[in-house]
Amino acid sequence: MNEFTLTEQERALLPSDDDVRFFAEHGWYLSKKLFSDSEVDELTAAVDRYYAGERSRRLPTRPPRLAYWTPEHGNVQRHNDYVHYESDGIAKALLKPLIGAVAARLAQAAEIRVFQSTLIYKPPIAEEPSNVVPWHFDKHYWSSSSSDRMLTAFIPFHDCDEELGTITMVDGSHLWEEVGSDDSATKHFAERDRDHLENLLEVNAAHNGTRVTKIPMIIPKGHMSFHHCRTYHGSGPNRSTRPRQAISLHLQDGDNAYREFPLSDGDLAFYNHDFLVRRTPDGKPDYADPEFCPPVWRS
């Protein structure tokens, strides 16, 4: 059995043809149970060790827009990028071929690679402002990527519902014609004005002659949601008595590559990879560098 072969039981967990059509129409998909309870518990334990300071390796340099919570930041919403690189225990879960095979079906791609992985922790503080994630879509800050088939798996470590501030999708928004964006769109949502993002959602819905239909993802333990890179999404406060813990696993199809994306001032949009990955023969950042962007699935 090669590293990208599924068992018969795993193949039964792949999206059906109807699921693939649903994803193409709606821009999101709720998976079957892709992790056993023991696999989720093993991932949770690896994350606990990560927060306690355990690292399998460190990033060789600190990119300028790196999200990297440390204890001195306090009891805010935590974001930590590149956890698949820094923690072998976390990577063991995220590189499970079944996740890549599901993504490949949805994206209709022959190969799926990691693009980024972000560890997220929402403390159980209903009034904490950082817990609210404004409406945005991921392709905005992936402007230096050539593909429009990229997608994200949202992987909670427990049952996840509205009380916990689960991820919420704007149904069908990946099909909208975009208006009203500017250079700030190439930055992560945490670096952008929240009111501007909220207004941008309404402007784009009106431009496309539709209304904003918000679908909260109710995700049982071991399941995950997937969303298209142009699907608007966000999340609300954590009103429960326990933290909401999850990983956003951003995935790229095998055709994705660096592209030059000029900004209005003549500079080029960039992503943190541009400071880390190897170079292609023509000197561009290589988004297929297996050290930072390892493959999850090849058919």
C-alpha positions as a Python dict, from the first residue, in 0.01 Angstrom:
ca = {
    (1, 'M'): (0, 0, 0),
    (2, 'N'): (152, 336, -100),
    (3, 'E'): (122, 646, 115),
    (4, 'F'): (-175, 782, -83),
    (5, 'T'): (-390, 468, -87),
    (6, 'L'): (-723, 454, 98),
    (7, 'T'): (-878, 152, 262),
    (8, 'E'): (-1221, 35, 153),
    (9, 'Q'): (-1366, 185, 473),
    (10, 'E'): (-1200, 521, 399),
    (11, 'R'): (-1326, 527, 40),
    (12, 'A'): (-1679, 503, 179),
    (13, 'L'): (-1618, 836, 356),
    (14, 'L'): (-1543, 1030, 38),
    (15, 'P'): (-1792, 1287, -95),
    (16, 'S'): (-2050, 1142, -332),
    (17, 'D'): (-2118, 1287, -676),
    (18, 'D'): (-2412, 1473, -521),
    (19, 'D'): (-2181, 1612, -251),
    (20, 'V'): (-1938, 1737, -514),
    (21, 'R'): (-2223, 1909, -700),
    (22, 'F'): (-2344, 2060, -370),
    (23, 'F'): (-1998, 2200, -299),
    (24, 'A'): (-1979, 2351, -649),
    (25, 'E'): (-2317, 2521, -594),
    (26, 'H'): (-2293, 2624, -228),
    (27, 'G'): (-1918, 2662, -164),
    (28, 'W'): (-1907, 2447, 150),
    (29, 'Y'): (-1935, 2083, 259),
    (30, 'L'): (-1974, 1900, 591),
    (31, 'S'): (-1773, 1579, 592),
    (32, 'K'): (-1845, 1235, 728),
    (33, 'K'): (-1643, 1123, 1032),
    (34, 'L'): (-1286, 1138, 899),
    (35, 'F'): (-1110, 1106, 1237),
    (36, 'S'): (-1181, 846, 1503),
    (37, 'D'): (-1227, 974, 1858),
    (38, 'S'): (-883, 837, 1946),
    (39, 'E'): (-724, 1024, 1653),
    (40, 'V'): (-885, 1349, 1768),
    (41, 'D'): (-769, 1288, 2124),
    (42, 'E'): (-415, 1221, 1997),
    (43, 'L'): (-424, 1547, 1801),
    (44, 'T'): (-551, 1734, 2108),
    (45, 'A'): (-266, 1595, 2315),
    (46, 'A'): (-14, 1705, 2050),
    (47, 'V'): (-166, 2054, 2058),
    (48, 'D'): (-143, 2063, 2438),
    (49, 'R'): (228, 1981, 2409),
    (50, 'Y'): (266, 2252, 2143),
    (51, 'Y'): (113, 2514, 2374),
    (52, 'A'): (345, 2389, 2650),
    (53, 'G'): (641, 2474, 2425),
    (54, 'E'): (718, 2148, 2245),
    (55, 'R'): (849, 2194, 1889),
    (56, 'S'): (985, 1932, 1648),
    (57, 'R'): (1158, 2218, 1463),
    (58, 'R'): (1136, 2598, 1439),
    (59, 'L'): (1073, 2818, 1139),
    (60, 'P'): (1410, 2926, 996),
    (61, 'T'): (1293, 3288, 979),
    (62, 'R'): (990, 3486, 1093),
    (63, 'P'): (777, 3603, 797),
    (64, 'P'): (630, 3956, 829),
    (65, 'R'): (264, 3851, 862),
    (66, 'L'): (309, 3543, 1076),
    (67, 'A'): (26, 3467, 1322),
    (68, 'Y'): (199, 3329, 1629),
    (69, 'W'): (31, 3350, 1969),
    (70, 'T'): (255, 3326, 2275),
    (71, 'P'): (148, 3340, 2643),
    (72, 'E'): (234, 3709, 2684),
    (73, 'H'): (-47, 3790, 2437),
    (74, 'G'): (-294, 3691, 2707),
    (75, 'N'): (-636, 3531, 2700),
    (76, 'V'): (-733, 3639, 2349),
    (77, 'Q'): (-818, 3430, 2046),
    (78, 'R'): (-499, 3244, 1956),
    (79, 'H'): (-371, 3188, 1603),
    (80, 'N'): (-52, 2994, 1529),
    (81, 'D'): (59, 2936, 1170),
    (82, 'Y'): (280, 2657, 1032),
    (83, 'V'): (187, 2407, 1305),
    (84, 'H'): (218, 2127, 1047),
    (85, 'Y'): (583, 2227, 1008),
    (86, 'E'): (670, 2288, 1373),
    (87, 'S'): (495, 1985, 1527),
    (88, 'D'): (527, 1629, 1397),
    (89, 'G'): (245, 1525, 1629),
    (90, 'I'): (6, 1776, 1473),
    (91, 'A'): (132, 1698, 1121),
    (92, 'K'): (52, 1330, 1169),
    (93, 'A'): (-318, 1418, 1184),
    (94, 'L'): (-321, 1692, 920),
    (95, 'L'): (-137, 1486, 657),
    (96, 'K'): (-386, 1200, 675),
    (97, 'P'): (-444, 1106, 309),
    (98, 'L'): (-820, 1078, 361),
    (99, 'I'): (-840, 1455, 423),
    (100, 'G'): (-654, 1518, 100),
    (101, 'A'): (-869, 1271, -92),
    (102, 'V'): (-1187, 1447, 24),
    (103, 'A'): (-1041, 1783, -78),
    (104, 'A'): (-935, 1640, -416),
    (105, 'R'): (-1291, 1525, -484),
    (106, 'L'): (-1435, 1865, -394),
    (107, 'A'): (-1173, 2063, -588),
    (108, 'Q'): (-1171, 1809, -872),
    (109, 'A'): (-793, 1794, -855),
    (110, 'A'): (-544, 1509, -891),
    (111, 'E'): (-311, 1641, -619),
    (112, 'I'): (-366, 1824, -291),
    (113, 'R'): (-88, 1989, -89),
    (114, 'V'): (-89, 2176, 239),
    (115, 'F'): (-87, 2551, 185),
    (116, 'Q'): (-102, 2661, 548),
    (117, 'S'): (-221, 2530, 884),
    (118, 'T'): (-340, 2761, 1160),
    (119, 'L'): (-406, 2644, 1513),
    (120, 'I'): (-697, 2836, 1669),
    (121, 'Y'): (-815, 2869, 2029),
    (122, 'K'): (-1118, 3076, 2128),
    (123, 'P'): (-1128, 3131, 2504),
    (124, 'P'): (-1471, 3097, 2670),
    (125, 'I'): (-1514, 3473, 2716),
    (126, 'A'): (-1832, 3593, 2546),
    (127, 'E'): (-1726, 3960, 2542),
    (128, 'E'): (-1370, 3903, 2411),
    (129, 'P'): (-1351, 4111, 2087),
    (130, 'S'): (-1082, 3897, 1924),
    (131, 'N'): (-1316, 3595, 1931),
    (132, 'V'): (-1532, 3746, 1658),
    (133, 'V'): (-1397, 3675, 1309),
    (134, 'P'): (-1538, 3922, 1050),
    (135, 'W'): (-1670, 3815, 710),
    (136, 'H'): (-1394, 3749, 459),
    (137, 'F'): (-1277, 3496, 204),
    (138, 'D'): (-936, 3334, 196),
    (139, 'K'): (-842, 3399, -167),
    (140, 'H'): (-816, 3769, -80),
    (141, 'Y'): (-491, 3713, 106),
    (142, 'W'): (-378, 3434, -126),
    (143, 'S'): (-354, 3677, -417),
    (144, 'S'): (-3, 3555, -501),
    (145, 'S'): (-150, 3208, -571),
    (146, 'S'): (-256, 3125, -925),
    (147, 'S'): (-534, 2878, -840),
    (148, 'D'): (-902, 2944, -772),
    (149, 'R'): (-955, 2584, -659),
    (150, 'M'): (-788, 2620, -319),
    (151, 'L'): (-999, 2528, -18),
    (152, 'T'): (-992, 2504, 360),
    (153, 'A'): (-1075, 2224, 601),
    (154, 'F'): (-1195, 2349, 940),
    (155, 'I'): (-1115, 2079, 1197),
    (156, 'P'): (-1255, 2120, 1550),
    (157, 'F'): (-1129, 1894, 1830),
    (158, 'H'): (-1478, 1845, 1978),
    (159, 'D'): (-1843, 1888, 1892),
    (160, 'C'): (-1868, 2244, 1761),
    (161, 'D'): (-2186, 2453, 1746),
    (162, 'E'): (-2311, 2811, 1751),
    (163, 'E'): (-2264, 2850, 2126),
    (164, 'L'): (-1892, 2783, 2079),
    (165, 'G'): (-1869, 3030, 1791),
    (166, 'T'): (-1843, 2778, 1510),
    (167, 'I'): (-1736, 2876, 1159),
    (168, 'T'): (-2027, 3012, 954),
    (169, 'M'): (-2052, 3018, 574),
    (170, 'V'): (-2227, 3264, 344),
    (171, 'D'): (-2407, 3022, 116),
    (172, 'G'): (-2311, 3039, -251),
    (173, 'S'): (-2090, 3346, -210),
    (174, 'H'): (-1797, 3181, -391),
    (175, 'L'): (-1991, 3236, -715),
    (176, 'W'): (-2038, 3610, -667),
    (177, 'E'): (-1877, 3867, -893),
    (178, 'E'): (-1658, 4070, -659),
    (179, 'V'): (-1676, 4449, -627),
    (180, 'G'): (-1546, 4709, -383),
    (181, 'S'): (-1217, 4543, -294),
    (182, 'D'): (-882, 4720, -266),
    (183, 'D'): (-518, 4645, -181),
    (184, 'S'): (-605, 4579, 182),
    (185, 'A'): (-773, 4259, 63),
    (186, 'T'): (-431, 4095, 28),
    (187, 'K'): (-385, 4114, 407),
    (188, 'H'): (-518, 3864, 661),
    (189, 'F'): (-859, 3954, 807),
    (190, 'A'): (-695, 4027, 1145),
    (191, 'E'): (-503, 4315, 980),
    (192, 'R'): (-810, 4465, 812),
    (193, 'D'): (-1087, 4697, 930),
    (194, 'R'): (-1377, 4490, 1062),
    (195, 'D'): (-1645, 4741, 965),
    (196, 'H'): (-1506, 4756, 612),
    (197, 'L'): (-1526, 4377, 584),
    (198, 'E'): (-1884, 4370, 712),
    (199, 'N'): (-1985, 4639, 463),
    (200, 'L'): (-1802, 4462, 179),
    (201, 'L'): (-2015, 4152, 231),
    (202, 'E'): (-2339, 4350, 199),
    (203, 'V'): (-2211, 4545, -102),
    (204, 'N'): (-2119, 4226, -285),
    (205, 'A'): (-2448, 4055, -204),
    (206, 'A'): (-2640, 4356, -337),
    (207, 'H'): (-2422, 4374, -649),
    (208, 'N'): (-2500, 4009, -722),
    (209, 'G'): (-2873, 4057, -667),
    (210, 'T'): (-2892, 3819, -375),
    (211, 'R'): (-2918, 3819, 2),
    (212, 'V'): (-2668, 3708, 263),
    (213, 'T'): (-2761, 3357, 377),
    (214, 'K'): (-2549, 3253, 676),
    (215, 'I'): (-2508, 2882, 748),
    (216, 'P'): (-2343, 2791, 1081),
    (217, 'M'): (-2146, 2467, 1060),
    (218, 'I'): (-2265, 2223, 1329),
    (219, 'I'): (-1971, 1982, 1336),
    (220, 'P'): (-1958, 1664, 1547),
    (221, 'K'): (-1624, 1546, 1686),
    (222, 'G'): (-1418, 1376, 1415),
    (223, 'H'): (-1601, 1553, 1132),
    (224, 'M'): (-1488, 1874, 959),
    (225, 'S'): (-1614, 2136, 719),
    (226, 'F'): (-1458, 2233, 386),
    (227, 'H'): (-1507, 2564, 209),
    (228, 'H'): (-1402, 2711, -124),
    (229, 'C'): (-1132, 2979, -122),
    (230, 'R'): (-1383, 3243, -236),
    (231, 'T'): (-1660, 3154, 10),
    (232, 'Y'): (-1729, 3431, 260),
    (233, 'H'): (-1712, 3302, 616),
    (234, 'G'): (-1665, 3423, 972),
    (235, 'S'): (-1750, 3325, 1328),
    (236, 'G'): (-1913, 3467, 1638),
    (237, 'P'): (-1820, 3481, 2006),
    (238, 'N'): (-1763, 3178, 2226),
    (239, 'R'): (-2055, 3188, 2470),
    (240, 'S'): (-1985, 2845, 2619),
    (241, 'T'): (-1791, 2751, 2930),
    (242, 'R'): (-1506, 2579, 2742),
    (243, 'P'): (-1259, 2687, 2477),
    (244, 'R'): (-1326, 2630, 2109),
    (245, 'Q'): (-1021, 2454, 1966),
    (246, 'A'): (-966, 2385, 1598),
    (247, 'I'): (-724, 2392, 1309),
    (248, 'S'): (-785, 2567, 978),
    (249, 'L'): (-605, 2349, 725),
    (250, 'H'): (-563, 2548, 405),
    (251, 'L'): (-515, 2328, 100),
    (252, 'Q'): (-392, 2389, -254),
    (253, 'D'): (-444, 2185, -567),
    (254, 'G'): (-141, 2053, -752),
    (255, 'D'): (-164, 2321, -1020),
    (256, 'N'): (-130, 2611, -777),
    (257, 'A'): (185, 2818, -812),
    (258, 'Y'): (321, 3162, -727),
    (259, 'R'): (208, 3444, -956),
    (260, 'E'): (290, 3812, -957),
    (261, 'F'): (-6, 4015, -831),
    (262, 'P'): (66, 4390, -864),
    (263, 'L'): (-81, 4632, -611),
    (264, 'S'): (-184, 4990, -685),
    (265, 'D'): (148, 5130, -562),
    (266, 'G'): (348, 4904, -790),
    (267, 'D'): (453, 4661, -518),
    (268, 'L'): (365, 4293, -545),
    (269, 'A'): (131, 4109, -310),
    (270, 'F'): (311, 3848, -102),
    (271, 'Y'): (240, 3556, 126),
    (272, 'N'): (451, 3436, 418),
    (273, 'H'): (572, 3140, 211),
    (274, 'D'): (766, 3382, -8),
    (275, 'F'): (1017, 3425, 277),
    (276, 'L'): (1046, 3052, 354),
    (277, 'V'): (1010, 2820, 57),
    (278, 'R'): (1272, 2721, -196),
    (279, 'R'): (1289, 2892, -536),
    (280, 'T'): (1184, 2759, -876),
    (281, 'P'): (1442, 2762, -1157),
    (282, 'D'): (1315, 3106, -1264),
    (283, 'G'): (1362, 3244, -912),
    (284, 'K'): (1000, 3250, -792),
    (285, 'P'): (877, 3112, -458),
    (286, 'D'): (795, 2742, -496),
    (287, 'Y'): (454, 2668, -345),
    (288, 'A'): (524, 2297, -405),
    (289, 'D'): (819, 2295, -164),
    (290, 'P'): (752, 1971, 30),
    (291, 'E'): (919, 2105, 344),
    (292, 'F'): (651, 2371, 397),
    (293, 'C'): (378, 2256, 156),
    (294, 'P'): (379, 1875, 182),
    (295, 'P'): (145, 1666, -34),
    (296, 'V'): (-163, 1521, 134),
    (297, 'W'): (-304, 1334, -165),
    (298, 'R'): (-207, 1222, -516),
    (299, 'S'): (-436, 1014, -732),
}
